[in-house]
Amino acid sequence: MSTIKQLAPPMRRLCSHHLLAVVSALLLAAAAVPECAAQWGWGSGGGDHAPLVSPLAKDPATSLYTISIMDGGGPLVVDLAGDLVWSACAPGHPTFPCGSSECAAAAGSTCPEQGQGRPWQQDYGAGAVIDAVGDRQCTCTARACDPTARERARCAAGDLTSFAMSASATDGRNALRPVAFEALGVCAPDWLLPADAAGVAGFGRRAPLSLPSQLAARRGLGRRFALCLPGVVIFGDTPIHLGSYPPDLMTTIASTPLVSRNNPKIGGGGGGGYYLPVEAISVSWPSWGVAPTRAALPAGALELDAATGRGGVALSTVTRYTAMRPDVYRAVVRAFSDAIGRPGYVRQAPAVAPFELCYDTASLRHVRVLGWDVPSIHLELGAGASMNWTVGSGNSMVQAAEGTLCLAVVEMRGAVAEPAVPTVVIGGYQVEDNLLVFDEDEEVLHFSGLLWGSGATCSGFNFTAPQ
């Protein structure tokens, strides 16, 4: 069910930044997000400050989401919690000395302590490395880590470099013209590259070398970006029009404050991923009169400890299905099973790994446009949210086998005792065909809910430039 509704348009800011002062912006961004370029005393850079747009694809083999933004290179995996951009490099690539401000900016993305990566997405840290004798003229290196590695951290040090990139300027409705730009990043060996990708584009919150942070500093776009998986990514403050839905979606979708994580020792530059203020999880089935019933979660189970980075509900684009800590998972599965079993006609089917709750599709009703008629899951959001986040069947159920529909939620295993592990990681499948707009200036996430039936689609952006 879509959460599109008429809301007051958000306040928007557009700050102008000087291209040559980008490194100062990146260094300062590790501690605080700039309200405006004038706050740091930068001059006006002029030039093309139009928002940018790029197609966002889903790799059929890996189910990872990628953007083809490298000029002449392959696709980059989108990592919402990643601190930087990294890819393989050609011989003769540009480098930076250890004493440079570019290297200082790389050091602003704090590495986790040894052995304290993020087990749910491993270790995203970028850390500038200076040699043992303190040679400020050595070549600056930083560490790139594969966010898709699950069993153990896969990381490698590489040169800090500059990558040529390109996207399209946009008015929020059309792709207008090609735009070339450069972004700081890290060279990585071929063995580190995710399958079928040329590297990773980090979109991490408050990370000075994340792709959105660099574009905000270089092009004065404001610290805002939109994802619609799979389909489109938009950088900057702009109206958003997708498909046949006529209004600017930014004036109609819901919003919630983001929760901050402030420990600089756990990676992500003190910010890292994007956390939602979820206070409870409930299940309802209105078509069968099943009123919302809250899952019996342990007290404080969903709270984020800002000091340690442990707990909370995080969004991920490299985790396929939503993963929950065992105690939370068990409570949610029980609540869903109770709700779907109440009418008495839905037949359970054998489990299909990695899922536990599966059902015979012959016993379920399929609703045109909206998908299967099953209970909805509600993420009950805290103060400041305009409404709760409802997860309907299009995002909660997956066809796991012929005639078998399963609840697309899995139990966390192995990582739950490690530092900085969220209680719930909302996977990419759960946000497909949803518009998500991350506004770091306002510390707000705008979300549409499932777009099915609204006239808007993630694939509905017009990438053909108007004549």
C-alpha positions as CSV (number, residue, x, y, z in Angstrom):
1,M,0.0,0.0,0.0
2,S,1.4,3.4,-1.0
3,T,2.0,6.0,1.7
4,I,1.6,8.8,-0.9
5,K,-0.6,11.5,0.6
6,Q,-0.9,15.2,0.5
7,L,1.7,16.8,2.8
8,A,3.1,20.3,3.1
9,P,6.1,20.6,0.8
10,P,9.4,20.4,2.6
11,M,11.7,23.4,3.1
12,R,14.5,23.2,0.6
13,R,17.9,24.7,0.5
14,L,20.4,25.1,-2.3
15,C,23.9,26.1,-1.2
16,S,26.5,27.3,-3.6
17,H,30.0,25.8,-3.3
18,H,33.3,26.6,-4.9
19,L,34.7,23.8,-6.9
20,L,38.2,24.4,-5.8
21,A,37.2,24.4,-2.1
22,V,35.8,20.8,-2.3
23,V,38.5,19.3,-0.1
24,S,37.8,21.7,2.7
25,A,34.1,20.7,2.5
26,L,34.9,17.1,2.6
27,L,37.2,17.5,5.7
28,L,34.7,19.5,7.6
29,A,31.8,17.2,6.6
30,A,33.3,14.5,8.8
31,A,32.3,16.5,11.9
32,A,29.2,18.4,10.7
33,V,27.1,18.8,7.6
34,P,27.4,22.3,6.3
35,E,24.2,24.4,6.2
36,C,25.5,26.6,3.4
37,A,28.8,27.3,1.7
38,A,28.8,30.8,3.1
39,Q,29.1,29.2,6.6
40,W,32.6,28.1,5.7
41,G,33.5,31.2,3.9
42,W,33.7,29.7,0.4
43,G,33.2,31.8,-2.7
44,S,30.6,31.2,-5.4
45,G,31.8,28.6,-7.8
46,G,29.3,29.4,-10.6
47,G,29.0,26.9,-13.4
48,D,26.4,24.1,-13.8
49,H,24.7,23.3,-10.5
50,A,21.8,21.4,-12.0
51,P,20.8,18.2,-10.1
52,L,22.0,15.0,-11.6
53,V,20.3,11.8,-12.6
54,S,21.6,8.3,-13.5
55,P,19.9,5.0,-14.2
56,L,19.9,2.5,-11.3
57,A,19.8,-1.1,-12.4
58,K,19.4,-4.5,-10.6
59,D,22.0,-7.1,-11.5
60,P,20.0,-10.3,-12.3
61,A,22.7,-12.6,-11.1
62,T,23.6,-11.0,-7.8
63,S,20.4,-8.9,-7.1
64,L,22.7,-6.0,-6.3
65,Y,21.8,-2.4,-7.4
66,T,24.2,-0.6,-9.6
67,I,24.8,2.8,-11.2
68,S,26.7,3.2,-14.5
69,I,28.3,6.5,-13.6
70,M,32.0,5.7,-14.2
71,D,33.1,7.5,-17.4
72,G,34.0,4.6,-19.7
73,G,33.9,2.1,-16.8
74,G,31.6,-0.6,-15.5
75,P,28.7,-0.3,-13.0
76,L,29.3,0.5,-9.4
77,V,27.3,-1.3,-6.6
78,V,25.3,1.2,-4.6
79,D,26.1,0.9,-0.8
80,L,23.9,3.0,1.4
81,A,26.3,2.6,4.3
82,G,29.5,2.9,2.3
83,D,32.0,5.7,3.1
84,L,33.7,6.1,-0.3
85,V,33.9,5.3,-4.0
86,W,36.3,2.6,-5.0
87,S,37.1,0.7,-8.2
88,A,40.0,-0.9,-10.2
89,C,42.5,1.6,-11.6
90,A,44.5,1.8,-14.8
91,P,48.3,2.2,-14.8
92,G,49.3,5.8,-14.5
93,H,46.2,6.9,-12.4
94,P,46.5,10.1,-10.5
95,T,47.6,9.9,-6.9
96,F,47.9,12.3,-3.9
97,P,50.7,12.8,-1.4
98,C,50.2,11.9,2.3
99,G,50.4,15.5,3.3
100,S,47.7,16.7,1.0
101,S,44.3,17.9,2.1
102,E,42.7,15.2,-0.1
103,C,44.5,12.6,2.1
104,A,43.2,14.4,5.2
105,A,39.7,14.1,3.8
106,A,40.2,10.4,3.3
107,A,41.3,10.1,6.9
108,G,38.1,11.8,8.0
109,S,36.3,8.6,7.1
110,T,37.1,6.6,10.3
111,C,38.0,3.0,10.1
112,P,36.5,0.6,12.6
113,E,38.9,-0.7,15.2
114,Q,40.7,-4.0,14.3
115,G,38.2,-6.8,14.3
116,Q,35.3,-4.5,14.6
117,G,33.8,-4.3,11.2
118,R,30.1,-4.3,10.5
119,P,29.2,-8.0,10.4
120,W,25.9,-7.3,8.7
121,Q,27.7,-5.5,5.8
122,Q,31.3,-6.0,6.9
123,D,33.7,-3.1,7.2
124,Y,33.1,0.1,5.1
125,G,35.9,2.1,6.6
126,A,38.2,4.3,4.5
127,G,41.3,5.4,6.4
128,A,44.2,7.4,5.0
129,V,47.5,5.7,5.8
130,I,50.8,7.5,6.4
131,D,54.0,5.5,6.4
132,A,55.7,4.5,9.7
133,V,58.3,7.3,9.5
134,G,55.7,10.0,8.9
135,D,56.7,10.9,5.4
136,R,54.2,13.5,4.4
137,Q,55.3,13.2,0.7
138,C,54.5,9.4,0.4
139,T,51.5,8.3,-1.7
140,C,48.3,8.5,0.2
141,T,46.4,5.2,0.4
142,A,43.0,4.3,1.9
143,R,41.2,1.0,2.5
144,A,38.4,-0.3,0.4
145,C,36.1,-3.1,1.7
146,D,33.6,-5.3,-0.1
147,P,30.2,-4.6,1.5
148,T,28.8,-7.8,-0.1
149,A,31.2,-10.1,1.8
150,R,29.3,-12.0,4.5
151,E,31.6,-14.6,6.2
152,R,34.7,-12.4,6.7
153,A,35.9,-8.9,5.9
154,R,37.4,-8.5,2.4
155,C,39.5,-5.3,2.4
156,A,42.5,-4.0,0.6
157,A,44.6,-0.8,0.7
158,G,44.9,1.2,-2.5
159,D,45.9,4.6,-3.8
160,L,43.7,7.5,-3.2
161,T,42.9,8.7,-6.7
162,S,40.4,10.7,-8.8
163,F,37.8,9.0,-11.0
164,A,36.2,10.5,-14.1
165,M,32.5,10.2,-14.0
166,S,29.4,11.3,-15.9
167,A,25.7,11.6,-15.4
168,S,22.8,13.7,-16.8
169,A,21.5,17.1,-15.6
170,T,17.8,16.9,-14.8
171,D,14.8,19.0,-14.0
172,G,13.3,16.2,-12.0
173,R,11.2,15.0,-15.0
174,N,13.7,14.5,-17.8
175,A,17.4,13.8,-18.4
176,L,18.6,17.1,-20.0
177,R,22.3,16.9,-21.0
178,P,25.4,14.9,-20.1
179,V,27.6,16.3,-17.3
180,A,31.2,15.2,-16.6
181,F,32.7,15.5,-13.2
182,E,35.4,13.9,-11.0
183,A,35.2,12.1,-7.6
184,L,37.9,11.1,-5.2
185,G,38.1,7.4,-4.6
186,V,40.3,4.4,-3.9
187,C,42.0,2.0,-6.2
188,A,41.1,-1.6,-5.5
189,P,42.5,-4.9,-6.8
190,D,40.5,-7.0,-9.1
191,W,39.9,-9.7,-6.6
192,L,38.1,-7.3,-4.3
193,L,35.5,-6.3,-6.9
194,P,31.9,-7.5,-6.4
195,A,30.7,-10.0,-9.0
196,D,29.7,-8.3,-12.3
197,A,30.6,-4.8,-11.0
198,A,33.6,-2.5,-11.4
199,G,33.5,-1.3,-7.8
200,V,31.3,0.4,-5.2
201,A,29.7,3.8,-4.8
202,G,29.3,4.6,-1.1
203,F,26.3,6.7,-0.2
204,G,27.0,6.8,3.5
205,R,25.5,9.4,5.8
206,R,27.9,12.2,6.8
207,A,30.8,10.4,5.1
208,P,33.0,13.1,3.5
209,L,34.0,10.9,0.6
210,S,30.7,9.3,-0.2
211,L,29.4,10.1,-3.7
212,P,26.5,12.3,-2.5
213,S,28.8,14.3,-0.2
214,Q,31.3,14.9,-2.9
215,L,28.6,16.0,-5.4
216,A,27.1,18.3,-2.7
217,A,30.4,19.9,-2.2
218,R,31.5,20.2,-5.8
219,R,28.3,21.2,-7.4
220,G,26.3,22.9,-4.7
221,L,23.4,20.5,-5.0
222,G,22.4,20.4,-1.3
223,R,22.9,17.1,0.6
224,R,19.9,15.3,-0.8
225,F,19.6,12.3,-3.0
226,A,16.7,10.0,-4.1
227,L,16.7,6.3,-4.8
228,C,14.0,4.3,-6.5
229,L,15.0,0.7,-6.8
230,P,15.5,-0.4,-9.5
231,G,15.2,2.5,-11.8
232,V,16.7,5.9,-11.0
233,V,19.0,7.8,-8.6
234,I,18.8,11.6,-8.4
235,F,21.3,13.9,-6.7
236,G,20.2,17.3,-5.6
237,D,17.2,19.4,-4.7
238,T,14.6,19.0,-7.4
239,P,11.0,18.0,-8.0
240,I,10.6,14.3,-8.8
241,H,8.2,13.0,-11.4
242,L,8.0,9.3,-12.2
243,G,5.6,7.8,-14.7
244,S,2.1,9.0,-15.2
245,Y,1.6,10.3,-11.6
246,P,1.2,14.0,-12.3
247,P,2.3,15.8,-9.1
248,D,5.8,16.4,-7.8
249,L,6.2,13.4,-5.6
250,M,8.1,15.5,-3.1
251,T,4.9,17.2,-2.2
252,T,2.9,14.1,-1.6
253,I,5.1,11.4,0.1
254,A,5.5,10.8,3.8
255,S,8.6,11.6,5.9
256,T,10.4,10.7,9.1
257,P,13.4,12.0,11.0
258,L,16.5,9.9,10.8
259,V,18.3,8.6,13.9
260,S,21.9,9.5,14.4
261,R,24.7,7.1,15.4
262,N,27.6,9.1,16.9
263,N,30.5,6.8,17.8
264,P,33.5,7.6,15.6
265,K,35.2,4.3,16.3
266,I,32.6,2.1,14.5
267,G,33.2,3.4,11.0
268,G,31.0,5.5,8.7
269,G,32.7,8.8,9.8
270,G,30.5,8.7,12.9
271,G,27.4,8.4,10.8
272,G,27.6,5.5,8.4
273,G,24.2,4.1,7.5
274,Y,20.7,5.5,7.7
275,Y,18.6,4.5,10.7
276,L,14.8,4.8,11.2
277,P,13.1,5.6,14.5
278,V,11.1,2.4,14.6
279,E,9.4,2.0,18.0
280,A,7.3,-1.1,17.3
281,I,6.4,-3.6,14.6
282,S,2.8,-4.7,14.1
283,V,0.8,-6.9,11.7
284,S,-2.8,-6.3,10.4
285,W,-5.1,-7.7,7.7
286,P,-7.9,-5.2,7.1
287,S,-9.6,-7.3,4.3
288,W,-10.3,-10.0,6.9
289,G,-10.9,-7.7,9.9
290,V,-7.6,-8.6,11.5
291,A,-6.8,-5.5,13.6
292,P,-3.2,-4.4,14.1
293,T,-1.4,-6.6,16.6
294,R,2.0,-5.6,17.8
295,A,4.8,-8.2,17.8
296,A,5.9,-9.1,21.3
297,L,9.4,-7.6,21.2
298,P,11.7,-7.4,24.1
299,A,11.8,-4.0,25.8
300,G,14.0,-1.6,23.9
301,A,14.8,-4.1,21.2
302,L,14.6,-1.6,18.4
303,E,16.5,1.2,20.1
304,L,19.8,2.4,18.7
305,D,22.6,2.9,21.2
306,A,24.2,6.0,19.7
307,A,27.3,5.6,21.8
308,T,28.1,2.1,20.7
309,G,26.3,1.9,17.3
310,R,24.5,-1.3,18.4
311,G,20.8,-1.9,17.7
312,G,18.4,0.2,15.7
313,V,16.7,-0.3,12.3
314,A,19.0,0.4,9.4
315,L,18.4,0.5,5.6
316,S,20.6,-1.4,3.3
317,T,21.0,-1.8,-0.5
318,V,23.5,-4.7,-0.3
319,T,21.5,-6.9,2.0
320,R,18.9,-8.8,-0.1
321,Y,16.1,-9.5,2.4
322,T,15.3,-7.9,5.7
323,A,17.3,-9.6,8.5
324,M,16.3,-9.5,12.1
325,R,18.0,-10.3,15.4
326,P,16.7,-13.8,16.5
327,D,14.5,-12.5,19.4
328,V,12.9,-9.9,17.1
329,Y,12.6,-12.2,14.2
330,R,10.8,-14.9,16.3
331,A,8.3,-12.3,17.6
332,V,7.6,-10.9,14.1
333,V,7.2,-14.4,12.5
334,R,4.8,-15.4,15.3
335,A,2.7,-12.2,14.8
336,F,2.5,-12.7,11.0
337,S,1.7,-16.4,11.3
338,D,-1.1,-15.7,13.8
339,A,-2.6,-13.0,11.6
340,I,-2.5,-15.0,8.3
341,G,-3.9,-18.1,10.1
342,R,-6.9,-16.3,11.7
343,P,-9.3,-16.6,8.7
344,G,-8.6,-20.4,8.6
345,Y,-8.2,-20.9,4.9
346,V,-4.5,-20.2,4.1
347,R,-2.5,-23.4,3.8
348,Q,1.1,-23.5,4.9
349,A,3.7,-24.9,2.6
350,P,7.1,-26.5,3.3
351,A,9.8,-23.9,4.1
352,V,12.1,-22.8,1.2
353,A,15.6,-21.7,2.4
354,P,16.4,-19.2,3.6
355,F,12.7,-18.5,4.5
356,E,10.7,-20.1,7.2
357,L,7.1,-19.0,6.7
358,C,5.8,-20.2,3.3
359,Y,2.3,-20.7,1.9
360,D,0.4,-22.4,-0.9
361,T,-0.5,-19.8,-3.4
362,A,-3.6,-21.8,-4.4
363,S,-5.0,-20.9,-1.0
364,L,-4.3,-17.1,-1.4
365,R,-6.2,-14.4,-3.3
366,H,-4.2,-12.3,-5.8
367,V,-5.4,-8.7,-6.1
368,R,-5.0,-6.9,-9.4
369,V,-2.1,-4.4,-9.3
370,L,-1.5,-4.7,-5.6
371,G,-0.3,-8.3,-5.4
372,W,-1.2,-11.0,-3.0
373,D,-3.9,-10.5,-0.3
374,V,-1.9,-11.2,2.9
375,P,-1.4,-9.3,6.2
376,S,0.6,-6.0,6.1
377,I,3.6,-5.3,8.3
378,H,3.8,-1.9,9.9
379,L,6.9,-0.2,11.1
380,E,5.5,2.1,13.8
381,L,7.7,5.3,13.6
382,G,8.4,7.7,16.4
383,A,7.8,11.4,17.0
384,G,8.2,13.6,14.0
385,A,7.1,11.0,11.4
386,S,4.1,11.9,9.3
387,M,2.9,8.3,9.2
388,N,4.0,4.8,9.8
389,W,5.8,2.7,7.1
390,T,3.5,0.0,5.8
391,V,5.1,-3.0,4.0
392,G,2.6,-4.7,1.7
393,S,2.8,-8.0,-0.1
394,G,4.8,-6.6,-3.0
395,N,7.7,-6.0,-0.6
396,S,7.0,-8.6,2.2
397,M,6.3,-11.8,0.1
398,V,8.5,-13.6,-2.4
399,Q,7.7,-16.4,-4.9
400,A,10.3,-18.8,-3.6
401,A,9.2,-21.9,-5.6
402,E,6.4,-22.9,-7.9
403,G,3.1,-22.4,-6.1
404,T,4.9,-21.3,-2.9
405,L,4.9,-17.7,-1.5
406,C,7.2,-17.0,1.5
407,L,7.6,-14.2,4.0
408,A,10.8,-12.4,2.8
409,V,12.4,-12.0,6.2
410,V,15.4,-13.9,7.5
411,E,17.0,-14.5,10.9
412,M,20.4,-12.9,11.6
413,R,23.0,-15.5,12.3
414,G,26.6,-15.2,13.5
415,A,26.8,-11.4,13.8
416,V,24.4,-10.7,16.5
417,A,27.0,-10.5,19.3
418,E,29.3,-8.2,17.4
419,P,29.6,-4.5,18.0
420,A,27.6,-2.1,15.9
421,V,25.1,-4.6,14.6
422,P,21.6,-3.3,13.9
423,T,18.6,-5.1,15.4
424,V,16.9,-5.0,12.0
425,V,18.5,-4.5,8.6
426,I,15.8,-3.6,6.0
427,G,17.0,-5.2,2.8
428,G,16.8,-4.0,-0.8
429,Y,13.8,-6.3,-1.6
430,Q,11.7,-4.5,1.0
431,V,12.3,-1.1,-0.6
432,E,12.0,-2.0,-4.3
433,D,9.4,0.1,-6.2
434,N,9.5,2.6,-3.3
435,L,10.8,6.2,-3.7
436,L,13.3,7.1,-0.9
437,V,14.6,10.6,-0.6
438,F,17.4,11.2,1.8
439,D,17.8,14.8,3.0
440,E,20.9,15.1,5.1
441,D,20.5,18.9,5.5
442,E,17.2,18.3,7.3
443,E,18.1,14.9,8.8
444,V,14.9,13.5,7.2
445,L,13.9,10.5,5.0
446,H,11.0,10.9,2.7
447,F,9.3,7.7,1.7
448,S,6.5,6.7,-0.6
449,G,5.7,3.2,0.3
450,L,5.0,0.7,-2.5
451,L,4.2,2.7,-5.7
452,W,2.1,0.0,-7.3
453,G,-1.2,1.4,-8.4
454,S,-0.3,5.0,-7.9
455,G,0.7,5.7,-11.5
456,A,4.3,6.4,-10.5
457,T,7.0,3.8,-11.1
458,C,10.7,3.6,-10.4
459,S,11.2,2.8,-14.1
460,G,9.1,5.7,-15.2
461,F,11.8,8.4,-15.2
462,N,12.3,9.9,-18.7
463,F,15.9,9.4,-19.6
464,T,15.3,10.7,-23.2
465,A,16.4,14.3,-23.3
466,P,13.5,16.5,-24.6
467,Q,14.0,17.9,-28.1
